[in-house]
């Protein structure tokens, strides 16, 4: 705030477009409170909005690893101007990246960004579900010369429930899912788009607001589902991997 960046100063990377959409409002509110701006860049964002960002970049940019690579390799994206003063990279859901092909891709993207700025970019990894934070910190550090620190506050024991059930029909499956979803927010993951449609159709009318979320659903419908889920308390989204980190 005392020395505003020339271009993007903070980069927030998340594995899911849905997570970016969810964080856009929250981080946008925080940024505006201190006079900063934010922009979300992914495949669903309109080209004219992206063009405006390239002309006048915001201090905070939210994007996915894949979209970040597209920016780096595109001859039409002025990476040198936009990221020359980058100071901080936040990787959310970092446990979904490390040790995977997608994580190796992200690591190369981060090193590419480091070459564009004279700053030793601070790297922050966020996760609620990780048992080896020291390893993840080492993986995320890369070529940075900064000292690393693990911030891992103590927490009480968490109750976990795992059920393995076999259902004869999709109707029986949907009926059990409706009982589990009643009165709470829940995600129901299916292996195919046809399964999501079938289960959701049979769950509707049982007291829970039900949405479908997969790659063939329109952007408007997916956005509506995410918005209602974010603000609701008795909502279920039946989805494929579009809402699950790879």
Order of alpha helices (4+ residues) and beta strands (2+ residues): beta-alpha-beta-alpha-beta-alpha-alpha-beta-alpha-beta-alpha-alpha-beta-alpha-beta-alpha-beta
